[in-house]
Amino acid sequence: MSTSRRGFLKGILGTSAAGAAATALPGCAPDIDPAPVTDVSASDAGVVDLLVSRYPDLERVGGAITLRVAGEETNLLVTHSGQDTFSVLSNLCTHAACPLGFDGREVVCPCHLSKFNPIDGAVTQRPATVGLRKFVSTYNPGTQVLSIELRAGQDGFPSAVNGEVRLPFTQFPTLRDNGSYVEGTPSGYGKKIFITRGSDGVLSAVDALCTHEACEVSANPSAAGFICFCHNSTFTLQGAVTKGPAVLPLKRFTVTETPDAVVVTGVQ
């Protein structure tokens, strides 16, 4: 079922914020609505399986839906840009966190006209300057099932096993050095983490999702911390906020060191 821009924004952002956003739309936005919302659940392994034929807004080429996944902090924008071509991205614009739509060619922000490549989430038109987060997905034309892996990891980076990520010094020798860091996405968790050793030798590990609008933070070596380039929040190596708009710290993990590895726990 389709949802109007005003109705969608009201449901996602709240009545007062929706009114302000919807009031601003006619003067600056294209004739496109945010993709309609569907509630789904993931398996215990973090996989969402969609039978595409059940979703008319997604089944047609040029269509899209927004998935609100139970228990997940990030909603997903699923686009259908070619006969068997689907992509899954984070659904909020990195400029002002407006829910996104799809015009059949590009992902479009109805609020301020930012545009993104539907395949990789890269910015194609400002004012947004930071791309969208991409999620791993596969489509089976025979069964018409699109599988989205919320906990997929990065090739070559250790997996999270029972909430533990082990980083051997043989693979990550720089973690022995003060002032060093390692970043990567462990399978079984699906989100980027940072492991740092401060100039004082203290090890820390944090989730890379900014607590303001869930953009990924980047290392900021000059300030010995992290910065979110979406809205310029900054954090210490331990995840504490040093500059807003974020008000909550980054999610922090427990770190221990053995003679041959750094071990991060609580990654779940």
C-alpha positions as CSV (number, residue, x, y, z in Angstrom):
1,M,0.0,0.0,0.0
2,S,1.4,3.4,-1.0
3,T,2.1,6.1,1.6
4,S,2.1,9.8,1.0
5,R,5.1,12.0,1.9
6,R,3.2,13.7,4.6
7,G,1.8,10.4,6.0
8,F,5.2,8.7,5.8
9,L,7.0,11.5,7.6
10,K,4.3,11.7,10.2
11,G,4.7,8.0,11.0
12,I,8.5,8.0,11.0
13,L,9.4,11.4,12.4
14,G,6.5,12.3,14.6
15,T,3.6,14.8,14.1
16,S,5.5,18.1,14.7
17,A,8.6,17.2,12.7
18,A,6.5,15.8,9.9
19,G,4.5,18.9,9.7
20,A,7.6,21.0,9.3
21,A,9.2,18.7,6.8
22,A,6.0,18.3,4.7
23,T,5.4,22.0,4.7
24,A,8.8,22.5,3.2
25,L,8.4,19.8,0.5
26,P,6.5,21.6,-2.2
27,G,9.0,24.4,-2.6
28,C,12.2,22.4,-2.9
29,A,11.5,18.7,-3.5
30,P,10.8,16.6,-6.6
31,D,7.5,14.9,-7.2
32,I,8.5,11.8,-5.3
33,D,7.4,10.1,-2.1
34,P,9.4,8.2,0.4
35,A,9.3,4.5,-0.4
36,P,6.3,2.8,1.4
37,V,7.0,1.0,4.6
38,T,6.7,-2.7,5.3
39,D,7.4,-4.4,8.7
40,V,9.4,-7.6,8.5
41,S,11.4,-9.8,10.8
42,A,14.9,-11.3,10.4
43,S,15.9,-14.9,11.1
44,D,18.1,-15.8,14.1
45,A,21.1,-15.6,11.6
46,G,20.1,-12.0,10.7
47,V,18.7,-12.8,7.2
48,V,15.5,-11.2,5.8
49,D,13.9,-13.2,3.0
50,L,11.5,-11.3,0.8
51,L,9.2,-13.1,-1.8
52,V,9.3,-10.1,-4.2
53,S,5.9,-11.0,-5.8
54,R,4.2,-10.3,-2.5
55,Y,5.3,-6.6,-2.6
56,P,3.7,-4.8,-5.6
57,D,5.7,-1.6,-4.8
58,L,8.9,-3.6,-5.2
59,E,8.0,-6.2,-7.8
60,R,7.9,-3.7,-10.7
61,V,11.2,-2.5,-12.2
62,G,11.7,1.1,-10.8
63,G,9.9,0.2,-7.6
64,A,11.1,0.4,-4.0
65,I,10.0,-0.3,-0.4
66,T,11.3,0.7,3.0
67,L,11.8,-2.2,5.4
68,R,11.4,-1.7,9.1
69,V,13.1,-4.8,10.6
70,A,12.1,-5.8,14.1
71,G,14.9,-5.2,16.6
72,E,17.1,-3.2,14.1
73,E,18.0,0.4,14.5
74,T,18.4,1.1,10.8
75,N,15.5,1.0,8.3
76,L,16.4,-0.3,4.8
77,L,15.6,1.0,1.4
78,V,15.2,-1.8,-1.1
79,T,15.3,-0.7,-4.8
80,H,14.5,-2.6,-8.0
81,S,16.5,-0.9,-10.7
82,G,16.7,-3.7,-13.4
83,Q,15.1,-6.9,-14.3
84,D,16.9,-9.0,-11.7
85,T,18.8,-6.1,-10.0
86,F,17.9,-5.2,-6.4
87,S,20.0,-3.2,-3.9
88,V,19.6,-2.6,-0.2
89,L,20.7,0.7,1.4
90,S,20.1,2.6,4.6
91,N,16.9,4.6,4.1
92,L,17.7,8.0,5.7
93,C,19.4,10.8,3.8
94,T,22.8,11.6,5.3
95,H,22.1,15.3,5.0
96,A,19.0,15.9,7.2
97,A,17.8,12.3,7.9
98,C,14.8,12.5,5.7
99,P,13.3,9.1,4.5
100,L,14.3,8.4,0.9
101,G,12.4,7.5,-2.2
102,F,13.4,6.0,-5.6
103,D,12.6,7.5,-9.1
104,G,13.6,4.4,-11.0
105,R,17.1,5.6,-11.7
106,E,18.4,7.2,-8.5
107,V,17.6,7.3,-4.8
108,V,16.2,10.7,-4.1
109,C,15.6,12.7,-0.9
110,P,12.2,14.4,-1.0
111,C,13.3,17.1,1.4
112,H,16.3,18.7,-0.2
113,L,16.9,16.9,-3.5
114,S,20.0,15.0,-2.5
115,K,20.5,12.0,-4.8
116,F,22.4,8.7,-4.5
117,N,23.4,5.8,-6.7
118,P,21.0,2.9,-6.0
119,I,23.7,0.3,-6.4
120,D,26.4,1.4,-4.1
121,G,24.8,4.4,-2.2
122,A,27.3,7.0,-3.5
123,V,26.2,10.6,-3.5
124,T,25.3,11.8,-7.1
125,Q,23.8,15.2,-6.1
126,R,24.3,17.4,-3.1
127,P,23.5,18.8,-0.5
128,A,24.3,15.4,1.0
129,T,28.1,14.7,1.0
130,V,28.2,11.2,2.7
131,G,27.0,8.1,0.9
132,L,24.4,5.6,2.2
133,R,25.3,2.4,3.9
134,K,25.0,-0.7,1.7
135,F,23.8,-4.1,2.8
136,V,24.6,-7.4,1.2
137,S,21.8,-9.0,-0.7
138,T,21.2,-11.8,-3.3
139,Y,18.3,-12.4,-5.6
140,N,17.2,-15.8,-6.8
141,P,15.2,-15.3,-10.1
142,G,13.9,-18.9,-9.9
143,T,12.2,-18.5,-6.5
144,Q,11.8,-14.7,-6.7
145,V,13.3,-14.4,-3.2
146,L,15.6,-11.5,-2.2
147,S,17.8,-12.4,0.7
148,I,19.2,-9.6,2.8
149,E,22.1,-10.4,5.1
150,L,22.1,-7.9,8.0
151,R,25.1,-9.5,9.7
152,A,27.4,-10.0,6.7
153,G,31.0,-9.2,7.3
154,Q,34.0,-7.9,5.5
155,D,36.3,-10.4,3.6
156,G,39.5,-11.0,5.5
157,F,38.2,-9.5,8.8
158,P,37.7,-11.9,11.8
159,S,34.1,-13.0,12.5
160,A,32.2,-12.5,15.7
161,V,31.8,-15.9,17.3
162,N,29.5,-16.0,20.3
163,G,30.0,-12.3,20.6
164,E,33.8,-12.4,20.5
165,V,36.2,-11.1,17.8
166,R,39.8,-12.2,18.0
167,L,42.4,-10.2,16.1
168,P,45.8,-12.1,16.0
169,F,48.9,-9.9,16.0
170,T,50.2,-12.0,13.1
171,Q,47.3,-10.5,11.0
172,F,47.1,-7.1,12.7
173,P,50.7,-6.3,13.8
174,T,50.0,-2.6,14.1
175,L,47.7,-3.2,17.1
176,R,50.9,-3.6,19.1
177,D,51.8,0.0,18.4
178,N,50.6,3.0,20.5
179,G,48.5,5.4,18.4
180,S,47.3,2.7,16.0
181,Y,43.8,1.5,15.0
182,V,42.1,-1.3,13.0
183,E,38.6,-1.1,11.5
184,G,36.5,-3.7,9.9
185,T,33.1,-5.4,9.8
186,P,32.9,-8.8,11.5
187,S,30.5,-11.3,10.0
188,G,27.9,-12.3,12.7
189,Y,27.6,-8.6,13.6
190,G,27.3,-6.8,10.3
191,K,28.4,-3.3,11.5
192,K,31.9,-1.7,11.4
193,I,33.9,-1.6,14.6
194,F,37.1,0.2,15.5
195,I,39.8,-1.2,17.7
196,T,42.3,1.4,18.9
197,R,45.5,1.5,21.0
198,G,45.8,5.0,22.3
199,S,49.1,6.9,22.7
200,D,49.1,5.7,26.4
201,G,48.9,2.1,25.2
202,V,45.2,1.6,26.4
203,L,43.1,-0.6,24.1
204,S,39.5,0.4,23.2
205,A,36.8,-0.8,20.8
206,V,33.6,0.9,19.7
207,D,30.8,0.5,17.1
208,A,31.2,2.8,14.2
209,L,27.5,3.9,14.0
210,C,27.1,7.5,15.1
211,T,24.4,7.7,17.8
212,H,22.8,10.8,16.2
213,E,21.5,9.5,12.8
214,A,23.4,6.1,12.5
215,C,25.9,7.3,9.9
216,E,29.3,5.6,10.1
217,V,32.0,7.6,11.9
218,S,35.6,7.8,10.6
219,A,38.9,7.8,12.4
220,N,40.1,11.3,13.3
221,P,43.8,10.7,14.1
222,S,44.6,14.4,14.5
223,A,42.1,14.6,17.4
224,A,42.7,11.1,18.7
225,G,39.1,10.1,18.2
226,F,36.3,9.8,15.7
227,I,34.2,12.1,13.6
228,C,30.9,11.7,11.8
229,F,31.0,13.5,8.5
230,C,27.2,13.6,8.2
231,H,26.7,16.2,10.9
232,N,30.2,16.6,12.4
233,S,29.7,14.9,15.8
234,T,33.0,13.9,17.3
235,F,33.9,11.3,19.9
236,T,36.9,10.1,21.9
237,L,38.6,6.8,21.3
238,Q,36.5,5.4,24.1
239,G,33.3,6.7,22.3
240,A,32.5,9.6,24.5
241,V,30.9,12.6,22.8
242,T,33.1,15.6,22.5
243,K,30.9,17.6,20.1
244,G,27.3,17.3,19.1
245,P,24.7,17.1,17.7
246,A,25.1,13.5,19.0
247,V,24.4,13.3,22.8
248,L,24.9,9.6,23.4
249,P,28.3,7.8,23.3
250,L,29.3,5.2,20.7
251,K,28.5,1.6,21.7
252,R,31.6,0.3,23.5
253,F,33.0,-3.2,23.7
254,T,35.2,-4.9,26.2
255,V,38.8,-5.4,25.0
256,T,41.5,-7.7,26.5
257,E,45.0,-8.7,25.3
258,T,46.7,-12.0,25.2
259,P,50.3,-12.7,24.2
260,D,49.2,-13.3,20.6
261,A,46.0,-11.3,20.0
262,V,43.6,-8.6,20.9
263,V,40.1,-10.0,21.9
264,V,37.0,-7.9,21.6
265,T,33.9,-9.2,23.4
266,G,30.2,-8.1,23.5
267,V,30.1,-7.8,19.7
268,Q,26.4,-8.9,19.3
